[in-house]
């Protein structure tokens, strides 16, 4: 599929065939390769869906996904567009939260092994891991409706955590009656768990500050110890997605238009099927926010106990929590007029600019904090939202490095290597579950995170604030 270069960081996939809009790919010449053919085809497929506005977008961390590419962004007219589970993904509201501390490296390095081990022991990780938070059916439904607020009310954190979470950690349209009994059963066992795959808990250090003023507002300084969490809605969200994909696959046959890929099964947003999915997806989003809130609070307790310090000395405070697998009703300017749209961000992060009314008071002048994790052996970045993102990407940017090797290919490429030792040689301690986790998640399996971030920074859809490097990692 031929791309037309718009500028150094933007490429157009011209409108052809059944495409209703063109594709716009945010990337660089150095990052373009033939392996992207399948994901570019998915960008074109998304462009055929009814109600799509402006363009089918892809971030520089784009790679092949289920229906929509991972790294894909698409907005649909709220009144006449579609909503698709494939545009959200199986791990609904998989997201990242970052907390700063008052500590520097010398405060934690002597006890780093104890700290990583304690995080590994106190926060359940791995496939099918079960949490210590016990829920009745009634309480679980409260989690689904209230998100982070439920967790804080139970003593897992404080109100400032809610203020520093995207959407206050709660989508208000959540309706537990829209989710299956199987989803509820899975959700009751997994609250407060990390999960598997690319999910992680990471102790890091602020290595570089690019924007001193934004960093000051965010509470970041060079040499600072940080904590980053990456997890989502666990088996609950997976089950919600699976249930609605089955329903929409049947429903899509009666919509009156042809789908280029059955994985793009969907419903009109305003239909009963569309709103049922939207309300069930919100339950999974709220579950994920509560999940990350609980894990961060448990991490605070681990730090305090291992280091023998109090909460005021530690000052492990949430900078922000962002989600990157979600569909949301938002107001955007289309052809000079404000209108409501449903923005699908699959492997993409919200990037709202300074002055946006949904941001908390602390970040209204700077713009929204954006968290872009790398793999466990390289850097992560903090960025900030821009007005250009609102103009070009429906207030969106990238979400991570993006895979270049499948898990199977990564395992093959890692044969004969000691990934743990390679990381230790870089000063990074790692603990993990699962026999193949380190191989599947090794740094070589991902794109160069610095190149990815340079694209979104250069394109102006988000701006660099700080660079972090890991020193201790727990993998799911």
C-alpha positions as CSV (number, residue, x, y, z in Angstrom):
1,X,0.0,0.0,0.0
2,X,1.6,3.3,-1.1
3,X,1.9,6.2,1.3
4,X,2.2,9.8,0.2
5,X,4.5,11.9,2.3
6,X,2.8,15.0,3.8
7,X,5.8,16.1,5.9
8,X,8.6,14.6,8.0
9,X,6.2,13.0,10.5
10,X,2.9,12.5,8.6
11,X,2.0,10.2,5.7
12,X,-1.3,9.8,3.8
13,X,-2.9,6.6,2.8
14,X,-5.1,7.9,0.0
15,X,-8.8,7.2,-0.1
16,X,-9.5,4.3,-2.5
17,X,-12.2,1.8,-3.0
18,X,-14.7,1.7,-0.1
19,X,-12.7,4.1,2.1
20,X,-14.9,7.0,3.2
21,X,-11.9,9.0,4.4
22,X,-8.1,8.8,3.9
23,X,-5.7,7.3,6.4
24,X,-3.1,9.5,8.2
25,X,0.0,7.7,9.6
26,X,2.2,9.5,12.1
27,X,5.7,8.0,11.5
28,X,9.1,8.8,10.1
29,X,10.9,7.5,7.1
30,X,13.3,5.6,9.4
31,X,10.4,3.7,11.0
32,X,8.5,2.8,7.8
33,X,9.0,-0.9,6.8
34,X,7.3,-3.6,4.7
35,X,6.2,-5.4,7.9
36,X,3.6,-2.7,8.4
37,X,1.5,-3.8,5.3
38,X,-1.1,-5.7,7.4
39,X,-1.5,-2.8,9.9
40,X,-1.9,-0.3,7.1
41,X,-4.5,-2.5,5.5
42,X,-6.3,-2.3,8.9
43,X,-6.1,1.5,8.8
44,X,-7.8,1.4,5.3
45,X,-10.5,-1.0,6.6
46,X,-11.4,1.3,9.5
47,X,-11.8,4.1,7.0
48,X,-14.7,2.2,5.4
49,X,-16.9,2.3,8.5
50,X,-20.0,4.5,8.6
51,X,-19.8,7.8,10.3
52,X,-16.0,8.0,10.4
53,X,-14.8,11.6,10.5
54,X,-11.8,13.3,9.0
55,X,-9.4,10.4,8.7
56,X,-8.5,6.9,10.0
57,X,-5.4,7.7,12.1
58,X,-2.4,5.6,13.2
59,X,0.3,6.5,15.7
60,X,4.0,5.7,15.3
61,X,3.7,2.6,17.5
62,X,1.2,1.1,15.1
63,X,1.2,-2.7,14.7
64,X,-1.3,-5.4,13.7
65,X,-4.3,-5.9,16.0
66,X,-7.7,-7.4,16.2
67,X,-9.8,-5.5,13.6
68,X,-8.4,-2.0,14.3
69,X,-4.6,-1.7,14.3
70,X,-3.0,-1.2,17.7
71,X,-2.0,2.5,17.7
72,X,-5.2,3.3,15.8
73,X,-7.5,6.3,16.4
74,X,-10.9,6.8,14.8
75,X,-13.7,9.1,15.6
76,X,-17.3,8.5,14.6
77,X,-20.3,10.8,14.5
78,X,-22.2,10.3,17.7
79,X,-25.6,10.3,16.0
80,X,-24.8,8.4,12.8
81,X,-21.6,6.5,13.4
82,X,-20.7,3.0,14.7
83,X,-19.0,1.7,17.8
84,X,-16.8,-1.4,17.5
85,X,-15.3,-3.6,20.2
86,X,-12.3,-4.2,17.9
87,X,-11.6,-0.4,18.1
88,X,-11.2,-0.7,21.9
89,X,-9.6,-4.1,22.3
90,X,-9.9,-7.1,24.6
91,X,-8.1,-5.4,27.5
92,X,-10.5,-2.5,28.0
93,X,-8.9,0.5,29.7
94,X,-5.5,-1.1,29.7
95,X,-3.6,2.0,31.0
96,X,-0.7,3.5,32.8
97,X,-0.3,5.4,36.0
98,X,2.9,7.2,37.2
99,X,3.7,8.3,40.7
100,X,6.6,10.5,41.8
101,X,8.3,10.3,45.2
102,X,10.6,12.5,47.3
103,X,13.4,9.9,46.9
104,X,16.6,9.7,44.8
105,X,18.5,6.6,43.7
106,X,20.8,6.4,46.7
107,X,17.7,6.1,48.9
108,X,16.5,2.9,47.2
109,X,19.5,1.3,45.5
110,X,20.8,-0.5,48.7
111,X,17.4,-2.1,49.2
112,X,16.3,-2.4,45.6
113,X,16.3,-6.2,45.5
114,X,14.1,-6.3,48.6
115,X,11.8,-3.6,47.1
116,X,11.4,-5.5,43.8
117,X,10.9,-8.8,45.6
118,X,8.3,-7.3,48.0
119,X,6.3,-5.8,45.1
120,X,6.4,-9.1,43.4
121,X,5.2,-10.9,46.5
122,X,2.5,-8.5,47.5
123,X,0.8,-7.7,44.2
124,X,-0.4,-10.9,42.4
125,X,0.8,-11.2,38.8
126,X,0.6,-13.6,35.9
127,X,-2.1,-15.4,33.9
128,X,-5.2,-16.0,36.0
129,X,-3.8,-14.5,39.2
130,X,-6.3,-13.9,41.9
131,X,-6.4,-10.8,44.2
132,X,-6.8,-10.4,47.9
133,X,-9.7,-8.0,47.6
134,X,-12.8,-10.1,48.3
135,X,-16.0,-8.9,46.6
136,X,-19.7,-9.8,47.0
137,X,-21.8,-9.5,43.9
138,X,-23.3,-6.3,45.3
139,X,-19.9,-4.8,46.0
140,X,-18.5,-5.8,42.6
141,X,-21.3,-3.9,40.9
142,X,-20.4,-0.8,42.9
143,X,-16.8,-1.2,41.6
144,X,-18.2,-1.3,38.1
145,X,-20.3,1.9,38.6
146,X,-17.8,3.9,40.7
147,X,-14.3,2.9,39.5
148,X,-11.4,4.6,41.4
149,X,-13.9,6.2,43.8
150,X,-14.9,2.9,45.2
151,X,-11.3,1.9,45.8
152,X,-10.5,5.2,47.6
153,X,-13.6,4.9,49.7
154,X,-12.3,1.5,50.8
155,X,-9.1,3.0,52.0
156,X,-7.0,2.4,48.9
157,X,-5.6,5.9,48.4
158,X,-7.1,9.4,48.7
159,X,-9.1,12.0,46.8
160,X,-6.0,13.5,45.1
161,X,-5.6,10.2,43.3
162,X,-9.1,10.6,41.8
163,X,-8.4,14.1,40.8
164,X,-5.2,13.0,38.9
165,X,-6.9,10.1,37.1
166,X,-8.4,10.5,33.6
167,X,-12.1,11.2,33.9
168,X,-11.8,11.0,37.7
169,X,-11.4,7.3,37.3
170,X,-15.0,6.8,36.4
171,X,-17.2,6.7,33.3
172,X,-20.7,7.6,34.5
173,X,-22.6,5.6,32.0
174,X,-21.6,2.2,33.4
175,X,-24.4,-0.3,33.7
176,X,-23.6,-3.6,35.4
177,X,-26.8,-5.1,34.0
178,X,-25.2,-5.1,30.6
179,X,-22.4,-7.5,31.5
180,X,-22.6,-11.3,31.6
181,X,-22.5,-13.5,34.7
182,X,-19.3,-15.0,33.4
183,X,-17.7,-11.6,33.3
184,X,-18.9,-10.9,36.8
185,X,-17.5,-14.2,38.0
186,X,-14.1,-13.5,36.5
187,X,-14.0,-9.9,37.9
188,X,-14.7,-10.9,41.5
189,X,-11.4,-12.8,41.7
190,X,-9.0,-10.5,40.1
191,X,-9.3,-7.0,41.5
192,X,-5.9,-5.7,42.6
193,X,-3.9,-7.9,40.3
194,X,-1.3,-7.1,37.6
195,X,-2.0,-9.7,35.0
196,X,0.4,-11.0,32.4
197,X,2.0,-10.1,29.0
198,X,3.3,-6.6,28.8
199,X,1.8,-5.5,32.1
200,X,4.4,-4.4,34.7
201,X,5.3,-2.5,37.8
202,X,8.4,-0.4,37.3
203,X,10.7,1.5,39.7
204,X,12.4,4.2,37.6
205,X,14.5,7.3,37.8
206,X,13.9,10.7,36.1
207,X,16.9,10.9,33.8
208,X,16.2,14.0,31.7
209,X,14.0,17.0,32.0
210,X,13.0,18.6,28.6
211,X,10.3,21.1,29.8
212,X,11.3,22.5,33.2
213,X,8.0,24.4,33.8
214,X,5.7,21.4,33.0
215,X,8.0,19.1,35.0
216,X,7.7,21.5,38.0
217,X,3.9,21.4,37.8
218,X,4.0,17.6,37.4
219,X,6.3,17.3,40.5
220,X,9.3,15.8,38.5
221,X,13.0,16.4,39.1
222,X,16.2,14.9,37.8
223,X,17.3,11.9,39.7
224,X,13.8,11.3,41.3
225,X,12.6,7.8,42.0
226,X,9.3,7.1,40.3
227,X,6.7,4.2,40.2
228,X,4.9,3.3,37.1
229,X,2.1,0.7,36.7
230,X,0.7,-0.8,33.5
231,X,-2.4,-3.0,33.7
232,X,-6.1,-3.1,32.7
233,X,-9.4,-4.7,33.3
234,X,-8.1,-8.2,33.5
235,X,-10.4,-11.2,32.8
236,X,-13.5,-9.0,33.3
237,X,-12.7,-6.7,30.4
238,X,-11.6,-9.6,28.2
239,X,-15.0,-11.3,28.9
240,X,-17.0,-8.2,28.1
241,X,-15.2,-7.8,24.8
242,X,-15.6,-11.5,23.9
243,X,-19.3,-11.4,24.8
244,X,-20.0,-8.4,22.6
245,X,-17.9,-9.5,19.7
246,X,-20.0,-12.6,19.5
247,X,-23.2,-10.5,19.6
248,X,-22.0,-7.9,17.1
249,X,-20.7,-10.5,14.7
250,X,-24.3,-11.7,14.3
251,X,-25.7,-8.2,14.4
252,X,-23.4,-6.8,11.8
253,X,-24.9,-9.0,9.1
254,X,-28.1,-6.9,9.3
255,X,-26.5,-3.4,9.2
256,X,-26.8,-2.9,5.4
257,X,-23.2,-2.4,4.6
258,X,-20.3,-4.8,4.0
259,X,-17.5,-5.2,6.5
260,X,-14.0,-5.6,5.0
261,X,-13.0,-7.7,8.0
262,X,-15.4,-9.7,10.3
263,X,-13.1,-8.5,13.2
264,X,-14.6,-5.1,12.6
265,X,-18.0,-6.2,13.8
266,X,-19.9,-3.2,15.1
267,X,-23.2,-1.6,15.8
268,X,-24.6,1.9,15.3
269,X,-23.8,3.9,18.4
270,X,-27.4,4.9,18.9
271,X,-28.8,1.4,18.5
272,X,-29.7,-0.8,21.5
273,X,-26.7,-3.0,20.7
274,X,-24.4,-0.1,20.4
275,X,-25.4,1.6,23.7
276,X,-25.4,-1.8,25.5
277,X,-21.8,-2.3,24.5
278,X,-20.9,1.3,25.4
279,X,-22.4,0.9,28.9
280,X,-20.7,-2.5,29.5
281,X,-17.4,-1.2,28.2
282,X,-17.6,1.6,30.8
283,X,-18.0,-1.0,33.5
284,X,-14.7,-2.6,32.4
285,X,-13.0,0.8,32.3
286,X,-14.1,1.5,35.8
287,X,-12.9,-1.9,36.9
288,X,-9.5,-1.1,35.4
289,X,-9.2,2.2,37.2
290,X,-10.1,0.6,40.5
291,X,-7.6,-2.2,39.8
292,X,-4.7,0.3,39.2
293,X,-5.7,2.4,42.2
294,X,-5.5,-0.6,44.5
295,X,-2.2,-1.7,43.2
296,X,-0.7,1.7,43.5
297,X,-1.8,2.0,47.2
298,X,-0.3,-1.5,47.9
299,X,2.9,-0.3,46.2
300,X,2.9,2.7,48.6
301,X,2.7,0.3,51.5
302,X,5.5,-1.8,50.2
303,X,7.8,1.2,49.8
304,X,7.1,2.4,53.3
305,X,7.7,-1.0,54.9
306,X,10.8,-2.0,53.0
307,X,12.5,1.4,53.3
308,X,11.2,2.0,56.8
309,X,9.8,5.4,56.1
310,X,6.5,7.1,56.6
311,X,4.0,8.3,53.9
312,X,5.1,12.0,54.3
313,X,8.8,11.1,53.8
314,X,8.0,8.9,50.9
315,X,5.5,11.3,49.2
316,X,4.5,8.7,46.6
317,X,1.9,10.8,44.9
318,X,0.0,10.0,41.7
319,X,1.1,12.2,38.8
320,X,-1.6,10.9,36.4
321,X,-3.4,7.8,35.2
322,X,-4.2,7.5,31.5
323,X,-6.1,4.8,29.6
324,X,-5.3,3.6,26.0
325,X,-7.9,1.1,25.1
326,X,-11.2,2.9,25.2
327,X,-14.1,4.5,23.2
328,X,-15.4,7.8,24.6
329,X,-18.1,10.4,23.9
330,X,-16.2,13.7,23.4
331,X,-16.9,17.1,21.9
332,X,-14.6,18.0,19.0
333,X,-14.5,20.6,16.2
334,X,-15.3,19.1,12.8
335,X,-15.3,21.5,9.8
336,X,-15.4,24.5,12.1
337,X,-18.3,23.3,14.2
338,X,-18.4,21.5,17.6
339,X,-20.1,18.1,17.7
340,X,-20.2,15.0,19.8
341,X,-18.2,12.1,18.5
342,X,-17.2,8.6,19.7
343,X,-13.4,8.5,19.7
344,X,-11.9,5.0,19.6
345,X,-8.4,4.9,21.0
346,X,-6.9,1.5,20.6
347,X,-3.3,1.5,21.8
348,X,-3.4,5.3,21.8
349,X,-3.5,7.9,24.6
350,X,-5.6,11.0,25.2
351,X,-3.6,14.2,24.7
352,X,-5.8,17.1,25.7
353,X,-4.3,20.6,25.6
354,X,-3.9,23.5,28.0
355,X,-7.2,25.0,29.0
356,X,-9.3,22.0,28.3
357,X,-12.3,22.0,30.7
358,X,-12.1,18.3,31.6
359,X,-8.6,18.7,33.1
360,X,-8.2,19.1,36.8
361,X,-7.1,22.6,38.0
362,X,-3.5,21.6,38.5
363,X,-3.0,20.6,34.9
364,X,-5.2,23.1,33.2
365,X,-2.4,25.5,32.4
366,X,0.1,22.9,31.2
367,X,-2.2,20.5,29.4
368,X,-2.8,16.8,30.2
369,X,0.1,14.6,31.4
370,X,0.8,11.8,28.9
371,X,2.6,8.6,30.0
372,X,4.5,6.6,27.3
373,X,6.1,3.4,28.7
374,X,8.9,1.7,26.9
375,X,9.9,-1.9,27.3
376,X,11.6,-3.1,30.6
377,X,15.1,-2.4,29.3
378,X,14.8,1.1,27.8
379,X,13.3,4.5,28.6
380,X,9.8,5.7,29.3
381,X,8.6,9.2,28.7
382,X,6.3,11.8,30.2
383,X,4.7,14.2,27.6
384,X,2.0,16.8,27.7
385,X,-1.0,17.4,25.5
386,X,-1.2,20.1,22.8
387,X,-3.8,22.1,20.8
388,X,-2.4,20.5,17.6
389,X,-3.5,17.1,18.9
390,X,-7.1,18.5,19.2
391,X,-6.9,19.8,15.6
392,X,-5.3,16.7,14.0
393,X,-5.9,13.6,16.1
394,X,-9.0,14.2,18.2
395,X,-6.7,14.9,21.1
396,X,-4.7,11.7,20.8
397,X,-1.1,10.5,20.7
398,X,0.9,7.2,21.0
399,X,0.8,4.8,23.9
400,X,4.1,3.0,23.9
401,X,6.8,1.5,21.8
402,X,4.8,-0.9,19.7
403,X,5.8,-4.5,19.0
404,X,8.0,-5.4,16.0
405,X,8.2,-9.1,16.9
406,X,5.3,-11.3,17.7
407,X,5.6,-13.2,21.0
408,X,6.4,-16.4,19.1
409,X,9.1,-14.6,17.1
410,X,10.5,-13.0,20.2
411,X,10.8,-16.3,21.9
412,X,12.7,-17.7,18.9
413,X,15.0,-14.7,18.8
414,X,15.8,-15.0,22.5
415,X,17.1,-18.6,22.3
416,X,20.5,-18.9,23.8
417,X,20.3,-15.5,25.5
418,X,20.0,-14.7,29.2
419,X,17.6,-11.8,29.2
420,X,17.7,-11.4,33.0
421,X,21.5,-11.1,33.0
422,X,21.4,-8.6,30.1
423,X,19.0,-6.4,32.1
424,X,21.1,-6.8,35.3
425,X,24.2,-5.7,33.4
426,X,22.2,-2.4,32.7
427,X,21.5,-2.0,36.4
428,X,17.9,-3.3,36.1
429,X,16.5,-5.9,38.5
430,X,13.6,-7.9,37.1
431,X,11.1,-10.4,38.6
432,X,8.6,-12.2,36.5
433,X,6.0,-15.0,36.3
434,X,5.6,-17.4,33.4
435,X,8.3,-19.4,31.8
436,X,8.4,-17.3,28.6
437,X,7.6,-13.9,29.9
438,X,11.1,-12.4,29.6
439,X,11.6,-13.8,26.2
440,X,8.3,-12.5,24.9
441,X,8.8,-9.0,26.4
442,X,12.5,-8.6,25.7
443,X,13.6,-5.1,24.5
444,X,14.3,-6.3,21.0
445,X,10.6,-7.2,20.6
446,X,9.7,-3.5,20.5
447,X,10.3,-0.5,18.4
448,X,12.8,2.2,19.6
449,X,10.7,4.2,22.1
450,X,12.8,7.3,21.5
451,X,12.0,7.2,17.8
452,X,8.3,6.8,18.5
453,X,8.3,9.7,21.0
454,X,10.3,11.9,18.6
455,X,7.6,11.5,15.9
456,X,4.7,12.7,18.1
457,X,6.9,15.4,19.6
458,X,8.1,16.5,16.1
459,X,4.5,16.4,14.8
460,X,3.4,18.6,17.7
461,X,0.6,16.3,18.9
462,X,2.3,16.0,22.3
463,X,5.5,17.5,23.7
464,X,8.3,15.9,25.7
465,X,8.5,16.8,29.4
466,X,10.8,14.1,30.9
467,X,12.6,10.8,30.3
468,X,12.7,8.0,32.8
469,X,14.9,4.9,33.0
470,X,14.0,1.7,34.8
471,X,16.0,0.2,37.7
472,X,13.5,-2.4,38.9
473,X,10.7,-4.2,37.1
474,X,8.0,-6.7,38.0
475,X,6.5,-8.4,34.9
476,X,3.2,-10.2,34.8
